[in-house]
């Protein structure tokens, strides 16, 4: 049974385990805040406000962008919706504003589910389930997607958490539930386990190259003015996990890990967010199943057969030095 004292306003769920606290929203099934010992680990957004810049959202049934919202699959042309404030491309999937319902709940975890109906531009219904959990190791997020149609469906997925720069309250910045941090990410040191960088223009990153002097972060480096980007060919540990590690000037080390369901990771340095959110005051670290424009390039495309399932997990750990 759900403890209603742990259900916040506007369909929120407060999870707690020891010093860990996270707030999960039913709109899009996403993450609004995550703190450890009262310290912002992700840069989220305040309660009762519209989620900006897809912070904490799931990106289903494609991550990032589809060029001009157009693609061809199964011998048919499709046109995805493009919203006026998001440029010329279809961006970040279809479920971000869809309501999820609670499947299971306890003090430290919540499982949510919804059905994405067939619609113009993506005529394949999908059942989407997600579970957010806290334990001694930190936060973990599980995604399960099933193709409910009688036909094969093109598919991709991603997640969009922003890591806090960790400098305390930002002047005028109100993200993070919270704050985005008073300094910029330039002073963060990051390790990115990618041997290949994928580049492009207008957000359409489709050209692969070996990492070079400006893009190789396989050893810890200060971000400085770099904009980072999309990485693949990820080095993984013995358990199959790839880890992006961010060392903050305030002494916290934050690691985002992703299992083998996510062969790409995009690092976005928040250069184009609003002043209210805080330009370059947080770092999006985005596990992705594919490169950008996947329905056109096929780079990482998953084709879900009727009844076929995608499943993947990622998470965040945080420690103070």
C-alpha positions as a Markdown table, in Angstrom:
| # | Residue | x | y | z |
|---|---|---|---|---|
| 1 | Unk | 0.0 | 0.0 | 0.0 |
| 2 | Unk | 1.2 | 3.5 | -0.9 |
| 3 | Unk | 2.0 | 5.8 | 2.1 |
| 4 | Unk | 0.2 | 9.0 | 1.0 |
| 5 | Unk | 2.5 | 11.0 | 3.3 |
| 6 | Unk | 5.3 | 10.2 | 0.8 |
| 7 | Unk | 3.3 | 11.3 | -2.3 |
| 8 | Unk | 4.0 | 14.9 | -3.1 |
| 9 | Unk | 1.9 | 17.4 | -5.0 |
| 10 | Unk | 1.2 | 17.0 | -8.7 |
| 11 | Unk | 1.9 | 13.3 | -8.8 |
| 12 | Unk | 5.3 | 13.2 | -7.1 |
| 13 | Unk | 6.9 | 10.4 | -5.1 |
| 14 | Unk | 9.5 | 11.0 | -2.5 |
| 15 | Unk | 12.0 | 8.1 | -2.1 |
| 16 | Unk | 14.3 | 7.8 | 0.9 |
| 17 | Unk | 17.0 | 5.5 | 2.0 |
| 18 | Unk | 19.4 | 6.6 | 4.7 |
| 19 | Unk | 20.9 | 10.0 | 3.6 |
| 20 | Unk | 19.6 | 9.5 | 0.0 |
| 21 | Unk | 16.4 | 11.2 | -1.2 |
| 22 | Unk | 14.9 | 11.4 | -4.7 |
| 23 | Unk | 11.7 | 12.8 | -6.1 |
| 24 | Unk | 10.1 | 11.0 | -9.0 |
| 25 | Unk | 7.3 | 12.5 | -11.0 |
| 26 | Unk | 4.4 | 10.8 | -12.7 |
| 27 | Unk | 4.6 | 13.2 | -15.7 |
| 28 | Unk | 6.9 | 11.3 | -18.0 |
| 29 | Unk | 8.0 | 8.9 | -15.2 |
| 30 | Unk | 11.1 | 11.0 | -14.6 |
| 31 | Unk | 13.5 | 12.2 | -11.9 |
| 32 | Unk | 13.0 | 15.7 | -10.5 |
| 33 | Unk | 15.6 | 15.7 | -7.7 |
| 34 | Unk | 18.3 | 13.5 | -6.1 |
| 35 | Unk | 20.2 | 14.5 | -3.0 |
| 36 | Unk | 22.6 | 12.8 | -0.6 |
| 37 | Unk | 23.0 | 14.2 | 2.9 |
| 38 | Unk | 21.0 | 17.3 | 1.7 |
| 39 | Unk | 23.5 | 18.0 | -1.2 |
| 40 | Unk | 22.1 | 18.3 | -4.7 |
| 41 | Unk | 23.6 | 15.5 | -6.9 |
| 42 | Unk | 21.4 | 16.2 | -9.9 |
| 43 | Unk | 20.3 | 19.7 | -11.0 |
| 44 | Unk | 16.6 | 19.2 | -11.3 |
| 45 | Unk | 13.8 | 21.7 | -11.0 |
| 46 | Unk | 11.5 | 23.1 | -8.3 |
| 47 | Unk | 8.2 | 21.5 | -7.4 |
| 48 | Unk | 5.2 | 22.8 | -9.1 |
| 49 | Unk | 7.1 | 24.0 | -12.2 |
| 50 | Unk | 7.3 | 22.7 | -15.7 |
| 51 | Unk | 10.3 | 20.5 | -16.3 |
| 52 | Unk | 12.9 | 22.5 | -18.4 |
| 53 | Unk | 15.3 | 21.1 | -20.9 |
| 54 | Unk | 14.0 | 17.5 | -20.4 |
| 55 | Unk | 15.7 | 17.3 | -17.0 |
| 56 | Unk | 15.4 | 13.8 | -15.7 |
| 57 | Unk | 13.1 | 12.7 | -18.5 |
| 58 | Unk | 13.0 | 9.3 | -20.2 |
| 59 | Unk | 13.6 | 9.6 | -24.0 |
| 60 | Unk | 11.3 | 7.0 | -25.7 |
| 61 | Unk | 10.9 | 5.9 | -28.5 |
| 62 | Unk | 14.0 | 7.7 | -29.7 |
| 63 | Unk | 16.8 | 9.6 | -27.9 |
| 64 | Unk | 17.9 | 13.1 | -29.0 |
| 65 | Unk | 16.8 | 14.1 | -32.5 |
| 66 | Unk | 15.3 | 12.8 | -35.7 |
| 67 | Unk | 16.2 | 15.1 | -38.6 |
| 68 | Unk | 13.2 | 17.3 | -39.6 |
| 69 | Unk | 11.0 | 14.7 | -37.8 |
| 70 | Unk | 11.0 | 12.6 | -41.0 |
| 71 | Unk | 12.0 | 8.9 | -41.5 |
| 72 | Unk | 11.1 | 5.9 | -43.6 |
| 73 | Unk | 10.4 | 2.5 | -42.0 |
| 74 | Unk | 8.7 | -0.7 | -43.4 |
| 75 | Unk | 8.2 | 0.9 | -46.7 |
| 76 | Unk | 6.2 | 3.9 | -45.3 |
| 77 | Unk | 7.1 | 7.6 | -44.8 |
| 78 | Unk | 6.5 | 9.0 | -41.3 |
| 79 | Unk | 6.4 | 12.6 | -40.0 |
| 80 | Unk | 6.9 | 13.1 | -36.2 |
| 81 | Unk | 5.5 | 16.1 | -34.3 |
| 82 | Unk | 7.9 | 19.0 | -34.0 |
| 83 | Unk | 7.2 | 21.6 | -31.3 |
| 84 | Unk | 7.8 | 25.3 | -32.1 |
| 85 | Unk | 10.3 | 25.9 | -29.3 |
| 86 | Unk | 12.5 | 22.9 | -30.1 |
| 87 | Unk | 13.9 | 23.8 | -33.5 |
| 88 | Unk | 13.5 | 22.1 | -36.8 |
| 89 | Unk | 13.9 | 18.5 | -35.6 |
| 90 | Unk | 11.8 | 16.0 | -33.6 |
| 91 | Unk | 13.4 | 15.8 | -30.2 |
| 92 | Unk | 13.5 | 13.5 | -27.2 |
| 93 | Unk | 10.7 | 11.1 | -28.0 |
| 94 | Unk | 7.0 | 11.1 | -27.2 |
| 95 | Unk | 6.5 | 10.2 | -23.6 |
| 96 | Unk | 8.0 | 13.1 | -21.7 |
| 97 | Unk | 4.6 | 14.7 | -20.9 |
| 98 | Unk | 2.5 | 11.5 | -20.7 |
| 99 | Unk | 1.1 | 10.5 | -17.3 |
| 100 | Unk | 2.4 | 7.3 | -15.7 |
| 101 | Unk | 0.6 | 5.3 | -13.1 |
| 102 | Unk | 2.0 | 3.6 | -10.0 |
| 103 | Unk | 2.5 | -0.1 | -10.2 |
| 104 | Unk | 4.4 | -0.7 | -6.9 |
| 105 | Unk | 5.7 | 1.5 | -4.2 |
| 106 | Unk | 7.7 | 1.3 | -1.0 |
| 107 | Unk | 9.9 | 3.8 | 1.0 |
| 108 | Unk | 12.9 | 3.6 | -1.3 |
| 109 | Unk | 11.5 | 2.6 | -4.7 |
| 110 | Unk | 8.6 | 3.3 | -7.1 |
| 111 | Unk | 7.6 | 1.5 | -10.2 |
| 112 | Unk | 5.5 | 3.3 | -12.8 |
| 113 | Unk | 3.9 | 2.3 | -16.1 |
| 114 | Unk | 2.0 | 3.8 | -19.1 |
| 115 | Unk | 1.0 | 2.8 | -22.6 |
| 116 | Unk | 2.2 | 5.1 | -25.4 |
| 117 | Unk | -0.6 | 4.7 | -28.0 |
| 118 | Unk | -0.2 | 4.4 | -31.7 |
| 119 | Unk | -0.2 | 7.9 | -33.2 |
| 120 | Unk | 0.6 | 9.8 | -36.4 |
| 121 | Unk | 4.4 | 9.6 | -37.0 |
| 122 | Unk | 4.8 | 6.6 | -34.7 |
| 123 | Unk | 2.0 | 4.1 | -35.3 |
| 124 | Unk | 3.2 | 1.4 | -32.9 |
| 125 | Unk | 1.8 | 1.2 | -29.3 |
| 126 | Unk | 4.4 | 0.6 | -26.6 |
| 127 | Unk | 4.0 | -0.4 | -22.9 |
| 128 | Unk | 6.6 | 1.5 | -20.9 |
| 129 | Unk | 7.6 | 0.6 | -17.3 |
| 130 | Unk | 10.2 | 2.3 | -15.1 |
| 131 | Unk | 11.5 | 1.6 | -11.6 |
| 132 | Unk | 13.5 | 4.1 | -9.6 |
| 133 | Unk | 15.3 | 2.8 | -6.5 |
| 134 | Unk | 17.6 | 4.0 | -3.7 |
| 135 | Unk | 20.0 | 1.9 | -1.7 |
| 136 | Unk | 23.4 | 2.2 | 0.0 |
| 137 | Unk | 25.0 | 2.4 | -3.4 |
| 138 | Unk | 22.9 | 5.3 | -4.7 |
| 139 | Unk | 20.2 | 5.8 | -7.3 |
| 140 | Unk | 19.2 | 3.3 | -10.0 |
| 141 | Unk | 16.8 | 3.6 | -12.9 |
| 142 | Unk | 15.3 | 0.7 | -14.8 |
| 143 | Unk | 13.4 | 0.9 | -18.1 |
| 144 | Unk | 11.3 | -1.8 | -19.8 |
| 145 | Unk | 9.5 | -1.2 | -23.1 |
| 146 | Unk | 7.3 | -3.7 | -24.9 |
| 147 | Unk | 6.1 | -3.5 | -28.5 |
| 148 | Unk | 2.3 | -4.0 | -28.3 |
| 149 | Unk | 1.7 | -3.8 | -32.1 |
| 150 | Unk | 1.4 | -6.6 | -34.6 |
| 151 | Unk | 4.3 | -5.1 | -36.6 |
| 152 | Unk | 8.0 | -4.5 | -36.1 |
| 153 | Unk | 8.7 | -1.1 | -34.6 |
| 154 | Unk | 11.8 | 1.1 | -34.8 |
| 155 | Unk | 13.0 | 2.0 | -31.4 |
| 156 | Unk | 15.6 | 3.8 | -29.3 |
| 157 | Unk | 15.8 | 5.1 | -25.8 |
| 158 | Unk | 17.7 | 7.4 | -23.6 |
| 159 | Unk | 17.7 | 9.2 | -20.2 |
| 160 | Unk | 18.4 | 12.9 | -19.5 |
| 161 | Unk | 19.7 | 13.5 | -16.0 |
| 162 | Unk | 21.7 | 16.7 | -15.3 |
| 163 | Unk | 24.5 | 16.4 | -12.8 |
| 164 | Unk | 24.9 | 19.4 | -10.5 |
| 165 | Unk | 28.1 | 21.5 | -10.6 |
| 166 | Unk | 27.9 | 21.6 | -6.8 |
| 167 | Unk | 28.8 | 25.2 | -6.0 |
| 168 | Unk | 25.8 | 26.0 | -3.9 |
| 169 | Unk | 23.1 | 28.5 | -4.6 |
| 170 | Unk | 23.2 | 30.1 | -8.1 |
| 171 | Unk | 22.4 | 33.8 | -8.5 |
| 172 | Unk | 19.0 | 33.7 | -10.2 |
| 173 | Unk | 19.2 | 30.0 | -11.0 |
| 174 | Unk | 16.3 | 27.9 | -9.6 |
| 175 | Unk | 16.9 | 24.4 | -10.8 |
| 176 | Unk | 17.9 | 21.5 | -8.6 |
| 177 | Unk | 14.9 | 21.6 | -6.4 |
| 178 | Unk | 17.2 | 23.3 | -5.4 |
| 179 | Unk | 19.7 | 25.0 | -7.4 |
| 180 | Unk | 21.9 | 24.5 | -10.4 |
| 181 | Unk | 25.1 | 25.6 | -8.6 |
| 182 | Unk | 26.8 | 29.0 | -8.4 |
| 183 | Unk | 29.8 | 28.2 | -10.5 |
| 184 | Unk | 30.1 | 26.6 | -14.0 |
| 185 | Unk | 31.0 | 23.1 | -14.9 |
| 186 | Unk | 34.3 | 24.4 | -16.3 |
| 187 | Unk | 35.9 | 23.6 | -13.0 |
| 188 | Unk | 34.6 | 20.0 | -12.9 |
| 189 | Unk | 37.0 | 17.2 | -13.8 |
| 190 | Unk | 35.4 | 14.4 | -15.8 |
| 191 | Unk | 36.3 | 10.9 | -17.1 |
| 192 | Unk | 34.4 | 9.7 | -20.1 |
| 193 | Unk | 35.2 | 6.0 | -21.1 |
| 194 | Unk | 34.5 | 6.6 | -24.9 |
| 195 | Unk | 37.1 | 5.8 | -27.6 |
| 196 | Unk | 34.9 | 7.2 | -30.4 |
| 197 | Unk | 33.2 | 10.6 | -30.6 |
| 198 | Unk | 30.2 | 11.2 | -32.9 |
| 199 | Unk | 30.0 | 14.7 | -34.3 |
| 200 | Unk | 27.7 | 16.8 | -36.5 |
| 201 | Unk | 26.0 | 20.1 | -36.9 |
| 202 | Unk | 22.6 | 21.5 | -35.8 |
| 203 | Unk | 22.4 | 18.8 | -33.1 |
| 204 | Unk | 22.6 | 15.9 | -35.7 |
| 205 | Unk | 25.6 | 14.0 | -34.6 |
| 206 | Unk | 26.2 | 11.2 | -37.1 |
| 207 | Unk | 29.9 | 11.2 | -38.0 |
| 208 | Unk | 32.1 | 8.9 | -36.0 |
| 209 | Unk | 35.8 | 9.5 | -35.4 |
| 210 | Unk | 38.4 | 8.4 | -32.9 |
| 211 | Unk | 38.7 | 10.7 | -29.9 |
| 212 | Unk | 41.5 | 13.3 | -30.3 |
| 213 | Unk | 43.2 | 16.0 | -28.2 |
| 214 | Unk | 40.0 | 18.0 | -27.8 |
| 215 | Unk | 37.6 | 15.1 | -27.2 |
| 216 | Unk | 39.6 | 12.4 | -25.4 |
| 217 | Unk | 38.5 | 12.3 | -21.7 |
| 218 | Unk | 39.4 | 8.7 | -21.0 |
| 219 | Unk | 41.7 | 10.0 | -18.4 |
| 220 | Unk | 40.3 | 12.6 | -15.9 |
| 221 | Unk | 40.5 | 16.1 | -17.4 |
| 222 | Unk | 39.1 | 19.5 | -16.4 |
| 223 | Unk | 36.1 | 20.4 | -18.6 |
| 224 | Unk | 37.2 | 24.0 | -19.1 |
| 225 | Unk | 35.5 | 25.6 | -22.2 |
| 226 | Unk | 34.9 | 22.2 | -23.9 |
| 227 | Unk | 31.4 | 21.3 | -25.0 |
| 228 | Unk | 32.1 | 17.5 | -25.0 |
| 229 | Unk | 29.5 | 15.5 | -27.1 |
| 230 | Unk | 28.4 | 12.0 | -28.0 |
| 231 | Unk | 30.6 | 9.0 | -27.2 |
| 232 | Unk | 30.6 | 5.4 | -28.1 |
| 233 | Unk | 32.9 | 2.3 | -28.0 |
| 234 | Unk | 32.7 | 2.6 | -24.2 |
| 235 | Unk | 35.2 | 0.9 | -22.0 |
| 236 | Unk | 33.3 | -1.3 | -19.4 |
| 237 | Unk | 34.3 | -3.0 | -16.2 |
| 238 | Unk | 34.1 | -6.7 | -15.4 |
| 239 | Unk | 30.4 | -6.4 | -14.7 |
| 240 | Unk | 29.7 | -4.7 | -18.0 |
| 241 | Unk | 29.2 | -1.2 | -16.7 |
| 242 | Unk | 30.5 | 2.0 | -18.3 |
| 243 | Unk | 31.0 | 4.9 | -16.0 |
| 244 | Unk | 31.2 | 8.7 | -16.5 |
| 245 | Unk | 32.9 | 10.2 | -13.4 |
| 246 | Unk | 32.6 | 13.9 | -12.5 |
| 247 | Unk | 34.7 | 15.3 | -9.7 |
| 248 | Unk | 33.2 | 18.6 | -8.4 |
| 249 | Unk | 35.2 | 21.5 | -6.8 |
| 250 | Unk | 33.2 | 21.0 | -3.6 |
| 251 | Unk | 34.8 | 17.6 | -3.0 |
| 252 | Unk | 32.0 | 15.4 | -4.2 |
| 253 | Unk | 32.6 | 12.7 | -6.8 |
| 254 | Unk | 29.6 | 11.7 | -8.8 |
| 255 | Unk | 29.6 | 8.7 | -11.1 |
| 256 | Unk | 26.9 | 7.8 | -13.6 |
| 257 | Unk | 27.0 | 4.1 | -14.7 |
| 258 | Unk | 25.1 | 2.4 | -17.5 |
| 259 | Unk | 24.7 | -1.2 | -18.4 |
| 260 | Unk | 25.3 | -2.8 | -21.8 |
| 261 | Unk | 21.8 | -1.9 | -23.0 |
| 262 | Unk | 23.2 | 1.7 | -23.5 |
| 263 | Unk | 26.2 | 1.7 | -25.9 |
| 264 | Unk | 26.3 | 5.5 | -26.2 |
| 265 | Unk | 26.6 | 8.4 | -23.8 |
| 266 | Unk | 26.0 | 12.0 | -24.5 |
| 267 | Unk | 27.5 | 14.8 | -22.4 |
| 268 | Unk | 25.7 | 18.1 | -22.8 |
| 269 | Unk | 27.3 | 21.1 | -21.1 |
| 270 | Unk | 24.1 | 23.2 | -20.9 |
| 271 | Unk | 25.3 | 25.9 | -23.1 |
| 272 | Unk | 21.8 | 26.6 | -24.6 |
| 273 | Unk | 19.6 | 26.5 | -21.5 |
| 274 | Unk | 17.9 | 29.5 | -20.1 |
| 275 | Unk | 19.6 | 32.0 | -17.7 |
| 276 | Unk | 17.1 | 30.9 | -15.1 |
| 277 | Unk | 18.3 | 27.3 | -15.4 |
| 278 | Unk | 22.0 | 28.4 | -15.3 |
| 279 | Unk | 24.1 | 28.3 | -18.5 |
| 280 | Unk | 26.9 | 25.7 | -18.0 |
| 281 | Unk | 26.0 | 25.2 | -14.4 |
| 282 | Unk | 25.1 | 21.6 | -14.8 |
| 283 | Unk | 26.2 | 18.7 | -17.0 |
| 284 | Unk | 23.7 | 16.4 | -18.7 |
| 285 | Unk | 25.1 | 12.8 | -18.8 |
| 286 | Unk | 22.7 | 10.9 | -21.1 |
| 287 | Unk | 22.8 | 7.1 | -21.5 |
| 288 | Unk | 21.5 | 6.3 | -25.0 |
| 289 | Unk | 20.9 | 3.2 | -27.1 |
| 290 | Unk | 21.9 | 4.9 | -30.4 |
| 291 | Unk | 23.4 | 7.8 | -32.1 |
| 292 | Unk | 21.4 | 10.8 | -33.1 |
| 293 | Unk | 18.8 | 10.6 | -36.0 |
| 294 | Unk | 18.7 | 6.8 | -35.5 |
| 295 | Unk | 15.5 | 6.2 | -37.5 |
| 296 | Unk | 17.4 | 7.6 | -40.6 |
| 297 | Unk | 21.0 | 6.4 | -40.0 |
| 298 | Unk | 20.3 | 3.1 | -38.3 |
| 299 | Unk | 23.3 | 3.6 | -36.0 |
| 300 | Unk | 22.2 | 1.7 | -33.0 |
| 301 | Unk | 18.6 | 1.2 | -34.2 |
| 302 | Unk | 16.7 | -1.4 | -32.3 |
| 303 | Unk | 13.8 | -3.1 | -34.2 |
| 304 | Unk | 11.3 | -4.5 | -31.7 |
| 305 | Unk | 9.4 | -7.4 | -33.0 |
| 306 | Unk | 5.7 | -7.8 | -32.1 |
| 307 | Unk | 5.8 | -8.5 | -28.3 |
| 308 | Unk | 9.5 | -7.7 | -28.3 |
| 309 | Unk | 11.1 | -6.1 | -25.2 |
| 310 | Unk | 13.9 | -3.6 | -24.5 |
| 311 | Unk | 15.3 | -3.5 | -21.0 |
| 312 | Unk | 18.1 | -1.4 | -19.6 |
| 313 | Unk | 19.4 | 0.1 | -16.3 |
| 314 | Unk | 21.6 | 3.0 | -15.3 |
| 315 | Unk | 22.3 | 4.7 | -12.0 |
| 316 | Unk | 24.2 | 7.3 | -10.0 |
| 317 | Unk | 26.6 | 7.0 | -7.1 |
| 318 | Unk | 28.0 | 9.9 | -5.1 |
| 319 | Unk | 30.7 | 10.2 | -2.5 |
| 320 | Unk | 32.3 | 13.2 | -0.6 |
| 321 | Unk | 36.1 | 13.1 | -0.6 |
